[in-house]
Amino acid sequence: MWLVRNLFNTSLGLKYLMALTGAGLFGFVLMHMLGNLTIFAGPAAINQYAAKLHSLGPILWVTRLGLLVIAAIHIWSAFKLSSENKKARKVHYEGTVKPVDTDRKNEIVSRYASRTMIYSGMIIAMFAFYHLAHYTWKVPQINGVEQINGNDVDFEEFFVYEEDAGEKQVAFVTPMPKGEGKEGENAVDVYRMVTTGFSVWWVSVFYVIAVGLLCVHLSHGLNAMFQSLGIKTRTTEKLISRFACTAAWLLFIGYTSVPLGILFGFVK
Ligand code: HEM
């Protein structure tokens, strides 16, 4: 019991919580990117992948709930730590400090990054909300796709035939006519949903900016995570910072390749 109390009530405990939940969110972001990349293998690959996920039923819901709890703890501990830091900071920092050597400069840059983490985190949370409304709740009014015959384009109507006359090569590729598919009964046409969604230029640009911010947040977050867990020492410091930077760039390239690939016509 004292362990739980210490975790939630001391600065060190909160830092551990941030690090552990951050690691969980990083794991999700990585897996989600790998799933998204199946779009480059064609409609059948990503539609089949999504159908497998959707067929997990209760396991999917438990995972979603777990992710929500992890994100909530991460955000809650970030706000608590930030308010405690503010209270503890008796002397206000100078607006501009001239760096005198590399160590001092690095310290200032890292302090600046850590203070902006709360803001980038809030913007990422808002993006995640838009993203859920876009592709999970499929709210037609926010997808920006031009109306067809006066009707909003509704991703809720995008389904595929799971098997077409038993021919394996057309399974999960052939779209079902509007109004024929049923949620929970037919496979969702994630390929058509994503290619249609990112054909709107401002939606794609918005995703690229949001993912860029997420990767900056992650690059600093991964460094902080290793530090909180006591793994960052003088000898591992350089390796960890290189790992954080590389991971952030790979995620940025992986995620943005989807909207950019669609926008520039590589994925149709
Ligand atoms: C260009 C980048 C991205 C693409 C193409 C993309 C694509 C998608 C799609 C198609 C879905 C719906 C999946 C389905 O119903 O089967 C989805 C769900 C989701 N995405 Fe993304 N995503 C991107 C970036 C992100 C980022 C950066 C985050 C995290 C901050 C994220 C978090 C989520 C979450 C939490 C869900 C809900 C999963 C669920 O339904 O259980 N996505 N994404």
Boltz pocket constraint, residues with backbone or C-beta under 6 A from the ligand:
constraints:
  - pocket:
      binder: B
      contacts: [[A, 29], [A, 32], [A, 36], [A, 50], [A, 53], [A, 60], [A, 64], [A, 124], [A, 128], [A, 131], [A, 132], [A, 135], [A, 136], [A, 190], [A, 194], [A, 207], [A, 211], [A, 214], [A, 255], [A, 256], [A, 258], [A, 259]]
      max_distance: 6.0
